[in-house]
Each structure stands twice: as structure tokens, then as C-alpha cells.
Amino acid sequence: MIACANPRLTFVHTAGILNFSTLILPAVGGGVSLAYPLIFSIQKFSIHDGAGIRTTVFFKGCPLRCAWCHNPESQSFEAEEIRYGERCVRCGRCEEGCPAGARETVGKAYDPEVLCALLERDRIFFDGSGGGVTLSGGEPMAQDEKYVRAVLERLWRRGICVDVDTCGHAPYEHFQAAMPYTDVFLYDIKAVEPALHERFTGVSNRLILDNARRLSGDGARMHVRVPVIPGFNIPRHDSTHPGSGEMGRIIRFVRENLRAEQVSLMPYHRMGQDKRARLSGWQGENFEEPGPQVMEAVLSAWQKAGFENILVGG
């Protein structure tokens, strides 16, 4: 049995997987105790989260509240319920646990060793493609630092490449702890103008930009990822000239402050709208999807600024 943060409750640790958050578990390898964060998805055969074929681990919990978030179930650090009304058969057995799958609890906690053993099963795909594991979210760097390091170190010792997909809003000490075991940081730069960033994400970007500078200065490998969102970082009604507005500020920041090996331009999509409707209480904002002409103009702006290794869409 394992005690959770609520002293009145105990839960059986079955096969290393639990359905509760903020569990304080025994020390690993004689070290300090770990707070097990939640994971809401483990996605195999990912091809847009780093090089090669990857398995992406999505941690639950993020300090940002991006208005366009396509994974709204990733925002809270706590377990949540998603409802699928079309599956409901009106059986009246909701309290027992829905037999039709119309209610789903999002978020599981994994023992680090169990998680790494699951991930290692995909090694044949990693080795054959130059891929590996990507920690994403939510925000992996905002989780318990010792837990994330335990996962990273175990994968590193197994010879599995790990990338970390991050929004950058976390104590720099978390990045320092992860750096020895991380191949590439996939670093999001959403906006440079402080008021704009805070209006659409709910937080200041000062820590994000400072951490980006420090990571680059400390020699970390970085791939910069930029969401392309009309009405946010490019104009809504004139998206064919993005180089002089907010996108231009992002280009200048990256060029003048970071040693980015690659830039990924990520067009906004509406795939999160269904999830918003199923996740009670979450409100987002709808944006336009940038068309091919818009993405070509954004790509051209980065190329004119001297960037060569640019991906569109991943």
C-alpha cells in the first residue's frame, strides 16, 4: 500500500500504475522521495516531436493557459473527467463507473522504472529511425524535478535518446537537472511582446525568454518551435506580410539570442475544440487556421533573416 497526499486515503500500487496525482512515494535508489506527477497520454509512433520515430509522454499540468490550447486536458495538474455524451446509454450506473465508456478519468501516475520499461519496448523503432522518447505535456519541466530527472537518467542509461518539449516556464534549476540526460530541448517561443504573451497565455514571458537565453548560453541543443496563429503572432486580416509584426520580433529574438539548430513553424489547428466541449469548465478561444499562402509567407520571413534549417508543421 502507498500513502497519498491525503492522509485519510491509501491506494494499492498495481503494476506500477496509479490513477491519482501528487503521490509521495518511497525514495528511489536510496535517494529522496519523489512526487509522482500525472501522465495523460503515451503516444507511440510520433513523427512530429523530434527526430525519427518517437514515443511521446504527455505530462499533465501546465503553468500556461494558452487560448488556443489543443490539449486542454493537459492544463490541470489534477486528474479530470472527460465526458462522451454520444456514448451514454442512460443506464443509470454512473456512480459505479460507466460501463459504456462515456466518462473517462484523465491522468495516471507511473513509477519511473515501470514507465521506462514500457518505453523501452519501442526501442526497435528508435534504433531503426534515429528516434527516441520525447517528454511533453502539459509542461514536463514544471513537474517534480526529481521525478523527471529519474526518468531521464534511466532512459539515458538504457541508451535511449530523449528530447524535452517545453514552454520554458519553469525554474532554471529544473533545466539544469535535465540537461545532462537530454539530447534536444524543443523550445516554444510563442511571443516576445510581454503584454501580448500574458493576454493570450495568462503568464509573463520573462522567465521563458530568460531560460531560453540561459539554456543556449550553457550549450544545450535547442530546436525552436513557433506556433503560427493569425490574430495572435501574425495579423488576422493581413497574414501575408508577417516579418514586421510580432513574428518579426520573434525572428529577431531567436537570431540575436539563441543558437537554434532548427526552427519549426507550427500552424494553428482546431483539433482541440472537441476536447474543450467534453472537458467541463474549460473555455478557449477560436482562431483562424493559417492557409498555405500564409505559411509560405512566414517561412519566407525566417529564410530572409538567414535561417536555413526550418520545418513547417513539426
JODA-V432472 format. One record per pair of residues at least 24 apart in sequence whose ideal C-beta (glycine too) atoms are under 8 Angstrom apart, sorted by the first residue. I is the first residue (numbers start at 1). J is the second residue. D is the distance in whole Angstrom. If there is no record, write none. Layout:
I,J,D
I,J,D
This chain:
13,111,7
15,114,7
16,110,6
16,111,4
16,113,7
16,114,3
16,115,8
17,108,6
17,109,7
17,110,6
17,111,8
17,114,7
18,108,7
18,109,4
18,110,8
19,79,7
19,105,6
19,107,7
19,108,6
19,109,7
20,79,7
20,109,6
21,60,7
21,77,6
21,78,5
21,79,6
21,107,6
21,109,6
22,77,8
22,78,8
23,109,6
25,111,7
28,112,6
28,113,8
28,150,6
31,146,7
32,146,6
34,112,7
34,144,6
34,146,5
34,147,5
34,150,6
35,144,4
35,146,8
35,147,6
36,109,4
36,110,7
36,111,7
36,144,7
36,147,6
37,61,6
37,77,7
37,109,7
37,143,4
37,144,6
37,147,6
38,77,7
38,78,8
38,79,6
38,107,4
38,108,6
38,109,6
39,107,7
39,108,6
39,109,7
39,110,6
39,115,8
40,71,8
40,73,6
40,74,6
40,106,5
40,107,5
40,108,8
40,138,7
42,118,7
42,119,8
44,122,6
44,125,8
45,125,7
46,134,7
47,314,7
48,313,7
48,314,3
49,134,4
49,136,6
49,163,7
49,165,6
49,186,7
49,314,8
50,131,7
50,132,7
50,134,5
50,163,4
50,165,8
50,183,8
50,184,6
50,186,6
50,223,8
51,130,5
51,131,6
51,132,8
51,161,8
51,163,8
51,184,8
52,126,7
52,129,4
52,130,4
52,131,3
52,132,7
53,122,8
53,125,4
53,126,7
53,128,8
53,129,4
53,131,4
54,126,7
54,131,5
54,132,6
54,133,6
54,134,5
54,163,7
55,119,6
55,122,5
55,125,8
55,126,8
55,132,8
55,133,5
55,134,8
56,133,8
56,134,5
56,135,8
56,136,5
56,165,8
57,115,7
57,119,7
57,133,7
57,134,7
57,135,5
57,136,7
57,140,8
57,151,8
58,136,5
58,137,6
58,138,6
59,135,7
59,136,7
59,137,4
59,138,4
59,139,7
59,140,5
59,143,5
60,106,7
60,107,5
60,137,7
60,138,5
61,137,7
61,138,5
61,139,7
61,142,6
61,143,7
62,137,6
62,138,5
62,139,4
62,142,7
62,167,7
63,139,6
63,142,5
63,167,8
63,169,5
63,170,7
63,203,6
64,139,7
64,167,6
64,169,6
64,201,5
64,202,6
64,203,6
65,201,6
65,202,4
65,203,8
66,190,7
66,200,7
66,201,5
66,202,8
67,200,5
67,201,7
67,232,8
67,284,6
67,285,4
67,287,8
68,200,8
68,227,7
68,229,6
68,232,7
68,268,6
68,272,8
68,284,7
68,285,7
68,287,5
69,272,6
69,284,6
70,269,7
70,270,8
70,271,5
70,272,3
70,275,8
71,137,8
71,138,7
71,272,6
71,275,7
72,272,6
72,275,5
72,276,5
72,279,5
72,282,5
72,284,7
73,106,5
73,275,6
73,279,6
74,137,5
74,138,4
75,138,7
75,282,7
78,107,7
79,105,6
79,106,7
79,107,4
80,105,7
80,106,5
80,107,7
80,279,7
81,105,6
81,106,7
81,280,8
82,106,6
82,275,7
82,278,5
82,279,6
83,278,6
83,280,7
84,278,6
85,278,8
112,147,7
112,150,4
112,151,5
112,154,6
113,154,7
115,151,6
116,151,6
116,154,4
116,155,6
116,158,7
119,155,7
119,160,7
120,155,8
120,158,6
120,160,7
123,158,8
123,160,7
126,160,6
126,161,7
130,161,8
131,161,7
132,160,5
132,161,3
132,162,6
132,163,7
132,183,7
133,160,6
133,161,7
133,162,5
133,163,8
134,162,7
134,163,5
134,164,7
134,165,6
134,186,7
135,162,7
135,163,7
135,164,5
135,165,7
136,164,8
136,165,4
137,165,7
139,166,7
139,167,5
139,169,7
139,170,7
140,164,6
140,165,7
140,166,7
141,166,5
141,168,8
141,169,8
141,170,4
141,174,5
141,175,6
141,178,7
142,169,7
142,170,5
142,174,8
145,171,8
145,173,7
145,174,5
145,177,5
146,177,8
148,174,7
148,177,8
148,178,6
149,177,5
149,178,6
149,181,7
152,178,6
152,181,4
152,182,6
153,181,5
155,181,7
156,180,8
156,181,4
165,225,8
167,208,7
168,207,7
168,208,4
168,209,8
168,211,5
168,212,6
169,203,6
169,207,6
169,208,5
169,211,8
170,207,8
170,211,7
172,210,8
172,211,5
172,214,6
175,211,6
175,214,8
175,215,6
175,220,8
176,218,8
179,215,8
179,218,7
179,220,6
182,220,7
183,221,7
184,221,5
184,222,7
184,223,6
184,261,8
185,215,6
185,220,6
185,221,7
185,222,5
185,223,7
186,223,5
186,225,6
186,264,8
187,212,6
187,215,7
187,222,5
187,223,7
187,224,6
187,225,7
188,224,8
188,225,5
188,226,8
188,227,7
189,224,6
189,225,7
189,226,6
189,250,6
189,253,7
189,254,6
190,226,7
190,227,6
190,232,8
190,233,7
191,232,7
191,233,5
191,246,6
191,249,8
191,250,7
192,246,7
192,249,4
192,250,5
192,252,8
192,253,5
193,246,6
193,249,6
196,232,7
196,233,8
196,246,6
200,232,6
200,285,8
209,253,7
209,257,8
212,257,7
212,258,6
213,257,5
213,258,7
216,257,7
216,258,4
216,259,5
216,260,8
221,261,6
222,258,6
222,259,7
222,260,5
222,261,7
223,260,7
223,261,6
223,262,4
223,263,7
223,264,6
224,254,5
224,258,7
224,260,4
224,262,7
224,263,5
224,264,7
225,263,8
225,264,5
225,266,6
226,250,6
226,263,7
226,264,7
226,265,6
226,266,7
227,266,5
227,267,8
227,268,6
228,265,5
228,266,6
228,267,5
228,268,6
228,290,5
228,294,7
228,295,7
228,298,5
229,268,4
229,287,5
229,290,8
230,268,7
230,287,6
230,288,4
230,289,8
230,290,6
230,294,7
231,287,5
231,288,7
232,287,7
234,290,7
234,294,7
234,298,7
236,288,7
239,290,6
239,294,4
239,297,7
240,293,6
240,294,7
240,297,5
241,297,7
242,294,8
242,297,6
242,298,5
242,301,5
243,300,8
243,301,4
243,304,7
243,305,8
247,298,6
247,301,6
248,301,7
251,301,6
251,302,6
251,305,5
251,307,8
252,305,8
254,307,8
255,305,6
255,306,7
255,307,8
260,307,8
261,309,7
262,309,5
262,310,7
262,311,7
263,302,6
263,307,6
263,309,7
263,310,5
263,311,7
264,310,8
264,311,5
264,312,8
264,313,8
264,314,6
265,295,7
265,298,6
265,299,6
265,302,7
265,310,7
265,311,7
265,312,5
265,313,7
266,313,7
266,314,7
267,295,6
267,312,7
267,313,6
